[in-house]
Amino acid sequence: MRRYIFKKALVAILVLLFVFVSSINVISLENKQNQIISRGDPYFILLSDYSDGAGDENLWAVQLRFDIDLGIVESEFDNKTLPLITDEWVEIRVNIDLNIDWMEIYYGGELLHKKKWSAGPDNEGNGIVNLSAVNLFSDSTTSVYFDDFYLEEVGGGKLWSEDFDSYEDGSSIHGQGGWKGWDNDPEFTGYVSSFKNRSFPHSLEISYGTDIVREYFGNYSGEFMYTAWIYFPVNIAPIAPTISGPESGGVGEYYEYNFVATDPDSDDLWYFIDWGDGEFENWTGPFESGEEVTIGHLWFEKDVYKIRAKVRDELSFESKWSGPFYVNISNPPKKPTIGGPPSVKKGVEYEFSFISIDPDGDDVKFFIDWGDDNNESTDFYLSGYNVTIKHAWTNKGTYEIYAKAIDVFNAESSWSKFEIVVPRNIELNLRLNLVLKLSQFFPNMTRLINYLF
């Protein structure tokens, strides 16, 4: 953990020096012992003394590093290692005897190392004979899972335990249950996960940027056993999906939404979607990593609904939940009432009225199809307002006007229909009737009729 303090300062310097250089996933940094440390490792730490922050007043007793690249778990600064066990739950157990200042560290049932409890991670002997806190942190983009922490005094029973079962899936562990982010900064946050749970239903998931501490009152004498379980996956979990689609709509209307997620291992993905109304899409797939997936839904009550989604890959590794996508569903307006003359002259503008009442009192606009290949959309007006629109037809015939109302949340009414007739010009009809009568007596009038009409 002390190494992490220096690493933060060095990272800040590197950012300034390489601001125009693309970042990479694995960066090597050097600590004060001139040891090369590879980023991308989770840690399990027991502290013999702990204060808020990461200053020198904090004292380390155990620091286990889980090296992704080398495939080892290491008692750091002791050069003691065991093979990293992956894709199964493994017990970490530390036997502590404060009476004689001694400890033994076991990983997966095998002894990893034993030494003085007060020796500290760098064996300088600067620790104290006390047990104060557990610290978990990770620089790894690969999620690591912890569960079933248990501290007991030998012969005295349980002092503290945590199985995360009282939390909801996806909830932040920072600031809850005695856990807190490093230096009280909520940026360093772990999340409760129902994936890879050991004791049903939840475990603690940590990945890059997580650094959290659980304090408890220490003891200066006695024998203790501290256990925790860790799950270290080889596979990398997929990235949470993004969601796009309509942000509003009407009750009972079908709307389609697009979901896109990627998997670092390019595995196929299955989607789990929470529509926010008690309905779910239960692991729909498979789809390729990065493929846009379109899935539709309809809601039956007016409300604001929160859509969330997550994905899992071929090895059942799950992403975190997506951020919420909110959809405002409202009741549609009533079918419009259309008013106007049933017969109009060609080329002359006439006024037509449109009225619709919205059950929720929302403003409405009108979409109008005039039946002559022309249509238009109005501005929004108050529910029940009489909207007057002018229109003219350039050709004779019978036309059907269609109109629907749309509220501010895109809920649409059904269509209304209004029929009008555009007859021939009356004077022209009289002249035509006269010529037709004359043509009965004068056959050559046919040429004149053809000429005129």
N, C-alpha and C positions, 0 to 999 in steps of 0.2 A: 504493500500500500504506500510505503514511503517513496518507493520508486515512482509511483504514479504522480506524486506531487511534482517531482522534477520533470517528469514527462510532459505534464500540462504546460510548464513554462517553456520547454523546448519546442513543443508543438506550436505555441504562439509565435515563437521566433521563426520557425520554419514557414508558417503561413505568410508572414511578412516578406520573407526572402523569395518565396516561390509562388507569389500571388497570381502570376500568369501561367503557372505550370499546372497541367491537369493532375488531379489527385489520383492515388492508387489505393487499393484495398489493404495492402500490407506495406508498412513503413518500418524500417529499423531505426531505433533510437538507442543512445548510450546513457546508462545511469552513472551514478557517482563512483561505482566500483569498476567502471569501464567495461562492464559486461554488455554485450549486444543483446537487446531485448526486442523480440519481434512482436509488433502489434497484432492483435487478432486473437487474444487469449482471455478466457474467463478466469476469475480468481475466487477462492474461498479463504477467508481470513478470520482468525480469532485474535482479539485484542485483549491485552492484560490491563490496559487503561485507555479510556476513550473520552475525548471532549469534542464538541461540535467543531467542524472544520477538519483540516488535514495537516495541522501543524506538528511540530516536534513533540508537543505534549502527549500525543497519542503513541501508544506502545504496542508493538506487534509481538505475538507469541507464535502464531501459525500463519504461514502464507503458502497456500497451494496454488500452483499455476497449471492450467490445463492447456498444453501446447497443441494447437491444431495441426501445425505443419509437421512436427516431429512425432506426433502420436503418443505423447507421454503426459503423465501427471508428475509434477516435480515439487518437492519440498524446497522452496526457493532459497538460494544461497547455501544449501547443504549438499548440492550435487547428488541428491538421492531421488531416484525416479522409479516409476513403475509404468508398464504399458497402459495407455489410455484405453479404457473400455467404452465402446460406443454402442449406440442403439439398444441399450438396456439400462434399467435403474441400478445404480451402484451405491453402496453405503460408504460414507465417510465417517470414521469414528476416531475420536481423540480421547484417550484415557489420560486424565490429569490428576496428579497427586501433588497438591500444593504443600502438603506436610514435608515432603522431601524435595520439592521444586523439580518435578520430573514429569515428562509426558511421553506417550507413544501414539503415533499417527498410523491409522490403518486405512487402506483404500481397497475396496472389494474384498475385504477379509484378509488381505496381506499386509504385513508390516512395511510401511514406507520409511519411517524414520523414528528415532527416539533421541531425546536430548533434554537439557534443562528447559523448563517452561520459561524461565526468565532470560534465556539466552537471546531471544529476539531472532528475527529472520536473518540478520546478518551476523549472528553469533558474537555480538559485541558485549553481551551480558548487560544491556541497558534496560531490561524489562523489570517488572515487579511481579511479585507472587500474588496474582489476582486474576479474576476472570470477569471481563467487563462487557464485551460486545462481540457480535458476529458481523462481518462486512462482506458483501457480495458485490463484485463489479466485473465489467466485461468491456473489452475493446473489440469483441468479435461480432461480425454481422451474422454469424450463425447463432441461432437461438440455443440457449442452454436452459435446462429446467431443474429447479430445486423443489424438494418437498420433504415433509415430515421431519422438521427440526425438533430435536428433543434434548433437553439438558436435565440430567438427574444427578443427585448426590448419592454416591454409593452408600446404601444402607439408610438413606434419608428420603428417597422418592423423588418425584418429578419437581423441578424448579420452574421450568418453562417449556412450552411446546408450541408448534405452529404447523397446521396442515392445510391452511388456506381454504378450507371447505366452507367457511362462513362468508367468503367473498363471492361476488358475481363474476361470471366469465367476462374477461376484458377490462375489469376495473383496475384502476391504478393502485399500486401498493404504497406509493409515496404518501406519507402523512396519515396512514391508517395502521391500526394495530401495533403501534410502537415503531414501525419502520419509518425511515426518513431518507431523503436524498442526500448524497454526499454534500457536505458543507451547507446543509439545509436548502440546497438548490433543487427545486422540483423538476428541473430538466433531467436529472439523473433518476429515472423512474423505471420500476419494474411493473409487469402486468400479470394479472392472474389469468391462467389459461386452463381450459378444459381439455387441451390437447396434451398428450403424453402424461396424463395424470397418473400418479402412483396410487394415492389413496383417494378414491372417488369423492368429489368430482374434479378437484382442482389442484394445480401446482403453480409454482412461480416461474415465469418466463423472463429471462434477462438476455439482452443482446447489446449491440454497440451503443455506448453512451449510458448504460445502466451503472449506477453506483449507489447502493443503499445499505443502511446500517440498522441493526436491531440491538438496542441497549437493554441491559438489565443490571440489577445490583449484584456486584461481585462478592466474592468470598476470598478470604486470605488464608484459609486453611481448609483441609478436608480433601476427600477423593471424589472426583466427578467423571462422568462420561457424557461426552457431547457427540450426538449423531445427527447426520443430515444425509439426504439422498439426492443424487445428481443423475441427470439423464443427458448424455452428450451425443447428439445426432451427427451422423456423417453427412447426411443429406441436408441441404439448405432449404428452409421453408420458403414458399412463394411470397411474393409481395402482395399486400392488400390491394383489391381491385379499386378502380375508379368507376364512378357512375355518372351517366349523362342521360338526359331525356326531359320530357315536359315537367315543369315545376308547378303546374296547376292543371285543373281539369274538373270534369263534372261527375257527379254520382252515377255509377252504373256504366260509365264509359270506359272503353279498353284503351290503355296507353302502353306504348312500348318503351323500354329502357335499354341502354347499352352499358355493358360491363366489360372492362378490360383489366386483366391481371397478367403479370409476368412471373416466371419461375427462373431463378438463377441457374438451375440445372437443365432448363429447357424441357422439363417434364410436362406432360399433359395435365390439364387442370379440371377440377369439378367445382361448381359454384353452389354455394348455400346462400339463399337470399331471404332476408326478413323484410316483409312488405310493411311492417308496422301496424297491421290490423289483425294480428294473430295468425296470418297465413304465411307459409314458407314455400320456397322452392328448395327441395331437399336433395342436395348434391347432384345437380344437373351436369352432365358431361358425358364423355370427355371433350375438351376443347384444347387447341394448341396454345402454348404460352404466347401471349401477346395478341391472340385472336379476339376480335370484337364480338361479343356475344349479345344477341338481342332477345330479350324475354319480356312478355307483356303481362299486365295485371289490371284489374279493375277494383274499385272500392265502392261500397254500398251505403256509406254514411258520410255526411259532411264532417270534415275534420282536417287537421294538418297531420300528415303521416310521415314517419321517418323510415326511409329505406336504408338498410345496411346489408353488406355482403362480405363474405369471406370465401377463400378458395382452399382446396387441398390438392396435393400432388399425388403422383402414382404410389408413393410410399406412405400416404395418409398424413403427411406433414401439412399443417394448416397455417395459413396466413393470419395476421391480426384482422380484426374487423375493419372495414373501410370507414371513413368518416361518414356521418349521416348525410343523406340526401333528402331534403324536405319537399313534400308535395302537398299543395293546398287543394283539397277536393271540396267543391261546393255544389249546391242544388242548382240545376239548370233553370234558366228563365222560362216563363210561359211562352207558348207559341204566339208570334206576333199577330195582331189584328191589323189588316191592311184596308185602308179607305181611299176611295178615289172614283172618278167617272168611269162607267162601264164602256163608254165609246168616246173616242177622241179623234181630232182631225190630224191627218198626216202632217209632220213637220212642225207641229205646234206643241210647246211645252205645257204640261199639266202637272198640278200638284197631287202627290199621293202621301198619305199619312201612315205612320208605323208606330204601334204602341205595344210594349211588352212589360209585364210585371215580373220582377225577380223575387222568389220566395224568401231570399236572404237579404233583400233590400240592396243588393249590389247594383252598381251602375251597369248599363248594358249598351251595346252597340248593335247595329244591324248590318247583315250582309244581304245584298239585294241582287237578284238575277232578273233583269228586265225582259228576258225572253227573246231579245233581238241580238244576241251575242255580246251584249254589254252588261257589266255588273259593277258594283261598287260597294265599298265598306264605309260606314259612317264613323264619326267620333263617338265616344262614350257619352251617354246621357243618363239622367236619373231614372231609376225604375219607375215606370208608369208615365213617363213624359211623352207627349205627342210630337213625334219627329216628322217634319214635312220635307219631302224631297221632290224636285222637279225632274221630269223626263219627257222626251219627245221621240216618236217613232218615224222613220223616214220612208217606210213602205207599208202598204195596206196589208191587212191580214188580221188574224186572231192571235193574240199573244197571251201567254201565261206568266204573270209576275210571281216569283218565288222569293221568300224572305225568311231568315232565321235570326234569332237574337243570341248574342254571346255576352256573358258577363265578364268581369275583370279577371276571373280565374279560369277563363277559357271554357267554362261550361256552356254547352250549346243547347238551344231549344230545338224542337222538331220544325220542319218547314211549313210555312203557310203559303196558300196559292190564291191568286186574284186574277180573273180573266178579263181582258179588254178587247175591243174590236176597233180596228182602224179601217173604216170603209173608204170607197172611192169618193172623190170630190163630188158633192151633190150636183153642182152645175154641169159638170162633165157628164154625169149620168143622164141628165135631161137631154142634152145635145145628142148623146148616143142613141137614146130612144127615138128621137125625132128622125135622125138619119136612117135608122133601121126601118121605120115606117115608110119613108120616102123610097127606100131601095126596093120596096115591094112593087112600086109603080114604075120605077126607073132602074132597070137592071144594071145600067152602067155606073150606078152609084157605088158598086162594090169597090171600084178603084179608089173612089173618094174615101170610103170607109177604111180601106187599107192604108191610104195616105195619112188619114187623121189619127189612126189608132195603131 
